[in-house]
Amino acid sequence: MTSRVTVNGVTYTGNRSVAVGNGRVVIDGKDVTPDAKQISIAVHGNVERLQVDSCEKISVTGDVGSVSTQTGDVDVGGNISGSVQTQTGDVDCAGSIGGKVSTQTGDIKHRR
């Protein structure tokens, strides 16, 4: 399945890695940073890695390898084969989680 990543309403296809750091959004090594201060990311399909320092919300409809965020909610509709870590934010996963899940400030929900 070809994945689609939507950042603040703009969609990119065929992605495997999404990173947000120092105010920059990088998908598969390409800078796609929006002009807005608030960043929301939606992944439709599978992605290997999501690494985010700050984001309003991350949602994945599909499977993800691992998710790491300092600030932001994480909502995964599929499976997580690795770990999920967030400093401040809720974690909500519908499928299985292969690794550890941790948040310092937030809730962890596992729905099946």
CORGIDA-V131051 format. One line per field, one symbol per residue. phi: phi as a letter, one per 40 degrees, with the letter a starting at -180 (. if undefined). A space follows every 10 residues. Layout:
phi = ???
This chain:
phi = .ccbbbbfgb bbbgbbbbbb afgbbbbfgb cbccccccbb bbbbhbbcab bbcaacabbb bibbcabbac bicbbbcbbb cbbbbbcbic bbbcbcbcbc baacbibbbb bb
